[in-house]
């Protein structure tokens, strides 16, 4: 873990200088960190610098079978250009005959989804801190004309100090045109305009921020049901309720984000300045400096 901070400059400069010359020979491979549909993620160490990374190994045959090569290309293109403390760094990539390898920042505390499952729900302080960090990262993405479109606990990791990291950009889109019509993501988190296949813009990320805030505090998303049709109806009619333990401040923020009309959702700057966030988010981690991320 120490190596992952001290070697940061080495890995990024190595990546900048030689992203097309990486190979498996450059790394010592350690324990598996996780398994996905298209391959696995391993702890790895770059031999020369001793820099610790996560190596995501994807099988080309699986990617082609599911017809997602274009999605992976887009993910690499987008994530490799983003520099923010709450966005997982993609240092570089390489491939051989059968596999594609992504060299990623190692988030030592692992998946937020597992942490949420373990704890059942998060405290108001933890939830507000994560939402502030996420709003900060999304604000940065939107400033680069990147819409994420698939924010959910499974796509979030935690760094050494427990800080949030957006990890998966598979569904994100670089959208200078600002209007999109693709249906993607998970139904529980999808905003009404995407479910109804209408044009959508960066405001979709505000909806998912509201969903996440609710899920952090309650332990499950607000519109979740056993039936897809029922979930669909609940989302489009904005039918959800709060358990008694959710504070009035948190309810206010969630209500301001879960608006059917996208342009009525609370903007990200206002999320970060919301009284509930100000009162509960840990100040030390609230607004990470962009300078540290460049």
PyMOL commands that set and color helices and strands:
alter all, ss='L'
color gray80, all
select helices_A, chain A and resi 2-6+8-18+24-26+60-65+69-79+112-119+124-143+153-155+187-189+192-195+204-218+228-236+248-257+262-264+268-272+275-280+283-286+290-293
alter helices_A, ss='H'
color red, helices_A
select strands_A, chain A and resi 27-35+39-46+52-59+90-95+99-104+110-111+146-147+156-158+164-166+173-174
alter strands_A, ss='S'
color yellow, strands_A
deselect
rebuild
show_as cartoon
